[in-house]
Amino acid sequence: MAGLAVTTFASTELADDTIRLCRLTHGGGDRALVFDGGRVVDVDRFERDVRGVAALLPDARHAINLCEDRYRFLVAFCAAMVRGQTTLLPPSRAPAVIGDVLTRHAASYCIGDGELAPNPPRYLRLPVELPQRDGAPLQVDRDALVAIGFTSGSTGQPQPNAKTWSAFTASTRQNVAALADLLEGDRAAVVATVPPQHMYGMEMSVLLPLLSAVAVHAGRPFFPADIAAAVAEAPVPPLLVTTPVHLRALVASDVVLPPLAAIVSATAPLSHELARAAEHRFGCEVREVFGSTETCVIARRRTAHEIAWTPLPGVHITAHETGTVIAAPHLAQPVLLADRFELRVDGRFELLGRDADLLEIAGKRASLGDLTRRLLAVPGVEDGVVFQLDAADAGGVHRIAALAVAPGLDAEAILDALRAHLDPVFLPRPLRCVAALPRNETGKLPRHALLALMQG
């Protein structure tokens, strides 16, 4: 099996801590790195753009990369690395979120590729024509702190997670191993619906092109027709990197996709039913990956055919009284996740959910994830979520609430449908019908936004 190639440190670099520099990009100068429409950008052109943009950057410790175009994100991200700066990846581009990150990280600035409303403080907008500079192949210190990702805020205040270049290189090796049977050879391609600012998008649409033989589409298609157009521009059947929200919209649409190598899904649980429907509709495997901002991707499964997850090479999982401990080559130290796993003797695991997701009312148990799946299974419900409110009633019980997007249905009709499948103590009350859920760019639902919509 040919498989993907990935950048590795030379043996002398691994043996000698005084040798710290490694190539920034994989492959020769003529390797295709980015494509869209009739344009193909090779490694040589990319590195000239990186050198040119690096010369424009102000002296600073941190850069907040707000670029919408994936190629310009790649250029700005690498230009910051060349200048020894750390890229900050906030969970949202909302002005309040950006302002908070700027406040918490001194000597920082924002870089983007368009006008924002409003432009954030200390904002550098990239020129339409990127400046170029010739020079030696770009290198980066393997121990450089190159990025700080933030958790999504779906369960509370976003938390920072530091990433070094060596950690990114190690995690990319694991991702290549997890995808090698789907993307073989030296002309692999990726089309991604997720933003590069999210860790999943960073891993699959930024690091894969930089560190392996993958070319990535420069855009971030959203609607089914846009996704089909982007797939059609790929030089070979690409890997579609997406989310359950986008996948559900694709399956429900009448769009015809060109051939795909496979589909990869993350950021939210993918149902068995949706995975099977997507495989049948698009004639390729749907591979779900499991990870977090804290750990990057650590496991995979073919959701249409299996429940258990297979850890990626080198990942070790240990049960803990407050969650699950993850150890891996790319992690400087083990990470404690709040998720509960049921470990199997063969090394695989089933995801049970988080303690905060598990409910016990009147001696009966359920999970918010399962209740949400029941809500989404109601005919006519296009989107929905079940969650617990902060305030407790007189008995100390936190009420279960739900938001549903269901044109043509009202709350009572949805509750009537749920009664056939749920114990009465787990019926969500209040249940409110809304025009849309407040999903962020990766389909996640920040808790504060859910509470605000419920109160509104």
C-alpha positions as CSV (number, residue, x, y, z in Angstrom):
1,M,0.0,0.0,0.0
2,A,1.5,3.3,-1.0
3,G,0.0,5.6,1.6
4,L,0.6,9.2,2.3
5,A,4.1,10.5,3.0
6,V,4.7,12.8,6.0
7,T,7.6,15.0,7.0
8,T,9.9,13.4,9.6
9,F,12.9,14.6,11.5
10,A,16.2,13.2,10.4
11,S,17.7,10.6,12.8
12,T,20.5,13.0,13.7
13,E,17.9,15.6,14.7
14,L,16.2,13.2,17.0
15,A,19.4,12.1,18.5
16,D,21.0,15.6,18.9
17,D,19.0,18.2,20.9
18,T,21.3,20.9,19.6
19,I,19.8,20.4,16.1
20,R,16.4,22.1,16.4
21,L,15.4,23.3,12.9
22,C,13.2,21.3,10.5
23,R,11.6,22.1,7.1
24,L,8.3,23.9,7.3
25,T,6.7,22.1,4.3
26,H,6.8,18.6,3.0
27,G,8.0,17.6,-0.5
28,G,9.7,19.4,-3.4
29,G,9.1,22.9,-4.5
30,D,6.8,21.8,-7.3
31,R,4.4,19.9,-5.0
32,A,0.8,21.2,-5.2
33,L,-0.2,22.7,-1.8
34,V,-3.4,24.5,-2.5
35,F,-6.0,24.6,-5.3
36,D,-9.2,26.3,-6.3
37,G,-10.8,26.9,-9.7
38,G,-8.0,26.9,-12.2
39,R,-5.3,27.9,-9.7
40,V,-2.7,25.6,-8.2
41,V,-0.2,26.9,-5.7
42,D,3.0,24.9,-5.3
43,V,5.4,24.9,-2.3
44,D,7.9,27.3,-4.0
45,R,5.2,29.9,-4.6
46,F,3.8,29.4,-1.1
47,E,7.1,29.9,0.6
48,R,7.8,33.1,-1.4
49,D,4.4,34.4,-0.2
50,V,5.2,33.5,3.4
51,R,8.5,35.4,3.3
52,G,6.8,38.4,1.8
53,V,4.0,38.5,4.4
54,A,6.5,37.8,7.2
55,A,8.2,41.1,6.3
56,L,4.9,43.0,6.8
57,L,4.1,41.7,10.3
58,P,4.6,43.9,13.3
59,D,6.9,43.0,16.2
60,A,4.6,41.0,18.6
61,R,4.4,37.8,20.5
62,H,1.0,36.7,19.3
63,A,-1.1,36.9,16.1
64,I,-4.9,36.3,15.9
65,N,-5.4,34.8,12.5
66,L,-8.9,35.8,11.2
67,C,-8.3,34.9,7.5
68,E,-11.4,33.4,5.8
69,D,-9.5,32.2,2.7
70,R,-7.7,29.0,3.7
71,Y,-4.6,29.8,1.6
72,R,-4.2,33.2,3.2
73,F,-4.7,31.6,6.6
74,L,-1.8,29.2,5.7
75,V,0.4,32.0,4.6
76,A,-0.3,34.2,7.6
77,F,0.1,31.2,10.0
78,C,3.5,30.3,8.6
79,A,4.6,33.9,8.3
80,A,3.9,34.3,12.0
81,M,6.0,31.2,12.7
82,V,8.8,32.5,10.6
83,R,8.8,35.7,12.8
84,G,8.8,33.6,16.0
85,Q,5.2,34.5,16.8
86,T,2.4,32.3,18.2
87,T,-0.9,32.2,16.4
88,L,-4.0,32.5,18.7
89,L,-7.1,30.6,17.5
90,P,-10.1,32.0,19.4
91,P,-13.4,29.9,19.4
92,S,-15.3,32.7,17.6
93,R,-14.6,35.8,15.6
94,A,-17.3,37.7,17.6
95,P,-15.9,41.1,18.6
96,A,-16.3,40.4,22.3
97,V,-14.4,37.1,22.0
98,I,-11.6,38.7,20.0
99,G,-11.4,41.6,22.4
100,D,-11.1,39.3,25.4
101,V,-8.3,37.3,23.7
102,L,-6.4,40.5,22.9
103,T,-6.8,41.6,26.5
104,R,-5.5,38.3,27.9
105,H,-2.5,38.1,25.6
106,A,-0.2,41.1,25.6
107,A,1.7,42.2,22.6
108,S,-0.8,40.7,20.2
109,Y,-2.4,41.9,16.9
110,C,-5.0,40.6,14.4
111,I,-4.4,39.6,10.8
112,G,-7.1,39.0,8.2
113,D,-8.0,39.1,4.6
114,G,-11.1,41.3,4.5
115,E,-13.0,44.1,6.2
116,L,-14.7,43.1,9.4
117,A,-17.7,44.7,11.1
118,P,-16.1,46.3,13.0
119,N,-12.4,45.8,12.4
120,P,-10.8,44.6,15.7
121,P,-8.1,46.6,17.4
122,R,-4.5,46.3,16.0
123,Y,-5.9,44.8,12.7
124,L,-3.6,44.1,9.8
125,R,-5.4,43.4,6.5
126,L,-3.4,41.4,4.0
127,P,-3.1,43.1,0.6
128,V,-5.0,41.7,-2.4
129,E,-1.6,40.8,-4.1
130,L,0.6,39.1,-1.5
131,P,4.2,40.3,-1.5
132,Q,6.8,37.7,-2.4
133,R,10.4,37.2,-1.4
134,D,13.0,34.7,-2.5
135,G,15.2,32.9,-0.1
136,A,16.3,29.6,1.4
137,P,13.7,26.9,2.2
138,L,11.8,27.8,5.3
139,Q,12.6,26.2,8.6
140,V,11.0,26.2,12.0
141,D,12.3,25.3,15.5
142,R,10.7,22.0,16.3
143,D,10.1,23.1,19.9
144,A,8.6,26.5,18.9
145,L,5.2,27.4,20.5
146,V,3.3,28.0,17.2
147,A,-0.4,28.0,18.2
148,I,-2.7,28.4,21.2
149,G,-6.1,26.8,20.5
150,F,-9.2,27.5,22.7
151,T,-11.9,25.1,23.6
152,S,-15.3,25.9,22.1
153,G,-17.1,27.2,25.2
154,S,-19.9,24.6,24.7
155,T,-19.5,23.6,28.4
156,G,-18.2,26.8,29.9
157,Q,-15.4,29.4,29.5
158,P,-13.1,28.7,26.6
159,Q,-9.7,27.4,27.8
160,P,-6.3,27.9,26.1
161,N,-4.2,24.9,24.9
162,A,-0.6,25.5,23.7
163,K,0.7,23.6,20.7
164,T,4.4,23.3,19.7
165,W,5.6,22.4,16.1
166,S,6.9,19.1,17.3
167,A,3.5,18.2,18.8
168,F,1.7,19.2,15.6
169,T,4.2,17.1,13.6
170,A,3.6,14.0,15.8
171,S,-0.2,14.4,15.7
172,T,-0.1,14.8,11.9
173,R,1.9,11.5,11.7
174,Q,-1.0,9.9,13.6
175,N,-3.6,11.4,11.4
176,V,-1.8,10.2,8.2
177,A,-1.8,6.7,9.7
178,A,-5.5,7.0,10.4
179,L,-6.3,8.2,6.8
180,A,-3.6,6.4,4.7
181,D,-6.0,3.7,3.4
182,L,-8.4,6.5,2.2
183,L,-5.8,8.8,0.6
184,E,-3.1,6.9,-1.2
185,G,-0.3,8.2,-3.3
186,D,1.2,11.6,-3.9
187,R,-1.8,13.5,-5.3
188,A,-4.2,13.4,-2.4
189,A,-6.6,16.3,-1.9
190,V,-8.9,17.7,0.8
191,V,-12.0,19.9,0.7
192,A,-13.0,21.2,4.1
193,T,-16.2,22.8,5.3
194,V,-14.6,23.6,8.7
195,P,-12.6,26.8,9.4
196,P,-8.9,26.5,9.9
197,Q,-9.2,28.3,13.2
198,H,-10.8,25.3,14.8
199,M,-8.4,22.5,15.9
200,Y,-10.1,19.9,13.7
201,G,-9.8,22.3,10.8
202,M,-6.2,23.1,11.7
203,E,-5.3,19.4,11.8
204,M,-7.1,18.3,8.6
205,S,-6.8,21.4,6.3
206,V,-3.6,23.2,7.5
207,L,-1.2,20.6,8.9
208,L,-2.0,17.8,6.5
209,P,-1.1,20.0,3.5
210,L,2.0,21.4,5.2
211,L,3.4,18.1,6.5
212,S,2.1,15.5,4.0
213,A,1.4,14.9,0.3
214,V,-2.0,16.6,0.4
215,A,-3.3,19.6,-1.5
216,V,-6.2,21.5,0.1
217,H,-9.0,23.6,-1.5
218,A,-8.5,27.3,-0.6
219,G,-12.2,27.9,0.2
220,R,-14.6,26.9,3.0
221,P,-17.8,25.9,1.1
222,F,-20.9,26.0,3.2
223,F,-24.0,25.2,1.2
224,P,-24.4,21.8,-0.6
225,A,-24.0,23.4,-4.1
226,D,-20.8,25.1,-2.9
227,I,-19.4,21.9,-1.6
228,A,-20.2,20.1,-4.9
229,A,-18.4,22.9,-6.8
230,A,-15.3,22.7,-4.6
231,V,-15.2,18.9,-4.9
232,A,-15.4,19.3,-8.7
233,E,-12.2,21.5,-8.6
234,A,-10.1,18.8,-6.9
235,P,-7.4,17.2,-9.1
236,V,-8.4,13.8,-7.8
237,P,-11.4,12.5,-5.8
238,P,-10.8,14.4,-2.5
239,L,-11.4,13.7,1.2
240,L,-14.3,15.8,2.4
241,V,-13.6,17.0,5.9
242,T,-16.9,18.1,7.4
243,T,-19.3,18.0,10.4
244,P,-22.6,16.2,11.1
245,V,-24.4,19.5,10.5
246,H,-23.0,19.9,7.0
247,L,-23.4,16.2,6.3
248,R,-27.1,16.2,7.3
249,A,-27.7,19.1,4.9
250,L,-25.9,17.3,2.1
251,V,-27.9,14.1,2.5
252,A,-31.1,16.1,2.7
253,S,-30.3,18.1,-0.5
254,D,-30.7,17.1,-4.1
255,V,-27.1,18.0,-4.9
256,V,-25.0,15.5,-6.8
257,L,-21.4,15.3,-5.6
258,P,-18.5,14.3,-7.8
259,P,-16.7,11.2,-6.7
260,L,-15.1,11.4,-3.2
261,A,-12.2,9.4,-1.7
262,A,-14.0,9.4,1.6
263,I,-15.8,11.6,4.1
264,V,-14.4,12.5,7.6
265,S,-16.6,13.9,10.3
266,A,-16.0,15.4,13.7
267,T,-16.9,18.3,16.1
268,A,-20.2,16.6,17.2
269,P,-21.5,13.0,17.6
270,L,-22.4,11.4,14.2
271,S,-25.4,9.2,14.3
272,H,-25.3,5.6,12.9
273,E,-28.4,6.5,10.7
274,L,-26.8,9.6,9.2
275,A,-23.5,7.8,8.6
276,R,-25.2,5.0,6.8
277,A,-27.3,7.4,4.7
278,A,-24.3,9.4,3.7
279,E,-22.3,6.2,2.7
280,H,-25.3,5.0,0.6
281,R,-25.9,8.5,-1.0
282,F,-22.3,9.3,-1.9
283,G,-20.8,5.9,-2.4
284,C,-17.8,6.2,-0.1
285,E,-16.8,5.5,3.5
286,V,-17.7,7.9,6.2
287,R,-15.0,7.9,8.9
288,E,-15.6,9.7,12.2
289,V,-12.7,10.9,14.2
290,F,-12.7,11.7,17.9
291,G,-10.6,14.4,19.5
292,S,-10.5,17.7,21.3
293,T,-8.7,21.0,21.4
294,E,-6.7,19.6,24.3
295,T,-5.7,16.3,22.6
296,C,-6.1,16.7,18.8
297,V,-7.5,13.6,17.1
298,I,-7.0,10.4,19.1
299,A,-9.4,7.8,17.7
300,R,-11.4,6.8,14.6
301,R,-14.4,4.6,13.7
302,R,-16.6,3.7,10.7
303,T,-19.8,4.9,12.4
304,A,-22.1,3.2,9.9
305,H,-20.8,-0.2,10.9
306,E,-19.3,0.0,14.4
307,I,-19.9,1.5,17.8
308,A,-16.4,1.2,19.3
309,W,-13.6,3.6,18.6
310,T,-10.0,2.5,17.7
311,P,-7.3,4.7,19.2
312,L,-4.7,6.0,16.8
313,P,-1.2,4.6,16.9
314,G,0.6,5.4,20.2
315,V,-2.5,6.7,22.0
316,H,-3.0,5.2,25.5
317,I,-6.3,5.6,27.4
318,T,-6.8,5.1,31.1
319,A,-10.0,5.4,33.2
320,H,-9.9,8.1,35.9
321,E,-12.4,8.8,38.7
322,T,-13.2,12.2,37.1
323,G,-13.0,11.2,33.4
324,T,-10.4,9.7,31.1
325,V,-6.7,10.2,30.9
326,I,-5.2,10.4,27.4
327,A,-1.4,9.8,26.7
328,A,0.1,10.1,23.2
329,P,3.4,10.9,21.5
330,H,2.3,14.4,20.6
331,L,1.2,15.3,24.2
332,A,3.9,16.7,26.5
333,Q,2.0,15.2,29.4
334,P,-1.2,13.1,29.8
335,V,-4.5,15.0,29.4
336,L,-7.5,14.5,31.6
337,L,-10.8,14.6,29.5
338,A,-14.2,15.0,31.2
339,D,-15.5,12.3,28.8
340,R,-16.3,8.8,30.1
341,F,-15.0,5.9,28.1
342,E,-15.9,2.2,28.4
343,L,-12.6,0.4,27.7
344,R,-12.7,-2.9,25.8
345,V,-10.1,-5.7,26.2
346,D,-9.1,-5.3,22.6
347,G,-8.0,-1.7,23.2
348,R,-11.0,-0.1,21.6
349,F,-13.5,2.0,23.6
350,E,-17.1,3.2,23.6
351,L,-17.9,6.8,24.4
352,L,-20.4,7.1,27.3
353,G,-20.5,10.9,27.5
354,R,-19.5,13.4,30.1
355,D,-20.6,13.5,33.7
356,A,-22.3,16.8,32.9
357,D,-24.2,15.0,30.1
358,L,-25.5,12.2,32.3
359,L,-28.8,12.7,34.1
360,E,-30.3,11.1,37.1
361,I,-33.9,12.1,38.1
362,A,-36.2,10.3,40.4
363,G,-33.8,7.3,40.4
364,K,-33.8,7.1,36.6
365,R,-30.9,7.7,34.2
366,A,-30.5,9.1,30.8
367,S,-28.0,11.2,28.8
368,L,-28.5,14.6,27.1
369,G,-26.9,13.1,24.0
370,D,-29.5,10.4,23.7
371,L,-32.3,12.8,24.4
372,T,-31.0,15.0,21.6
373,R,-30.9,12.0,19.3
374,R,-34.5,11.3,20.2
375,L,-35.5,14.9,19.4
376,L,-33.8,14.8,16.0
377,A,-35.6,11.6,15.2
378,V,-39.0,13.2,15.4
379,P,-40.4,13.6,11.8
380,G,-40.3,17.3,10.9
381,V,-37.5,18.3,13.3
382,E,-34.6,19.6,11.2
383,D,-32.3,20.5,14.0
384,G,-32.5,20.5,17.8
385,V,-30.7,20.2,21.1
386,V,-31.6,19.1,24.7
387,F,-29.7,20.6,27.6
388,Q,-30.1,21.4,31.3
389,L,-30.8,24.8,32.7
390,D,-28.6,26.4,35.3
391,A,-31.3,27.1,37.8
392,A,-32.7,24.3,40.0
393,D,-36.3,23.9,41.2
394,A,-37.4,23.7,44.8
395,G,-36.3,20.0,44.9
396,G,-32.8,20.8,43.7
397,V,-33.4,19.4,40.2
398,H,-32.1,21.2,37.1
399,R,-34.9,21.3,34.5
400,I,-34.3,19.8,31.1
401,A,-34.9,22.2,28.2
402,A,-34.9,21.9,24.4
403,L,-34.7,24.0,21.3
404,A,-36.0,22.7,18.0
405,V,-36.0,23.9,14.4
406,A,-39.2,22.3,13.1
407,P,-41.2,24.3,10.5
408,G,-44.8,23.3,10.6
409,L,-44.7,21.8,14.1
410,D,-45.3,23.4,17.5
411,A,-43.9,22.5,20.9
412,E,-46.8,20.3,21.9
413,A,-46.7,18.3,18.7
414,I,-43.0,17.6,19.3
415,L,-43.6,16.6,23.0
416,D,-46.4,14.3,21.9
417,A,-44.0,12.5,19.6
418,L,-41.3,12.3,22.3
419,R,-43.8,10.8,24.9
420,A,-43.8,7.5,22.9
421,H,-40.0,7.1,23.6
422,L,-39.1,9.0,26.8
423,D,-39.9,8.5,30.4
424,P,-42.0,11.5,31.5
425,V,-39.3,12.8,33.9
426,F,-37.0,13.3,30.9
427,L,-39.5,15.2,28.7
428,P,-37.9,18.6,28.0
429,R,-39.8,21.4,29.5
430,P,-39.6,24.1,28.3
431,L,-39.3,23.1,24.7
432,R,-39.1,26.1,22.4
433,C,-39.4,26.2,18.6
434,V,-36.9,28.6,16.9
435,A,-35.9,29.5,13.4
436,A,-32.3,28.3,13.8
437,L,-29.9,27.2,16.5
438,P,-27.0,29.4,17.4
439,R,-24.3,27.1,16.0
440,N,-20.8,28.4,15.5
441,E,-18.6,27.8,12.5
442,T,-18.0,24.2,13.3
443,G,-21.6,23.4,14.3
444,K,-21.1,23.5,18.0
445,L,-23.6,25.2,20.3
446,P,-22.0,27.5,22.9
447,R,-23.9,27.2,26.2
448,H,-24.3,30.9,26.7
449,A,-26.0,31.2,23.3
450,L,-28.4,28.4,24.1
451,L,-29.4,30.0,27.4
452,A,-29.8,33.4,25.8
453,L,-32.0,31.9,23.0
454,M,-34.2,30.1,25.5
455,Q,-34.7,33.2,27.6
456,G,-35.4,35.3,24.5
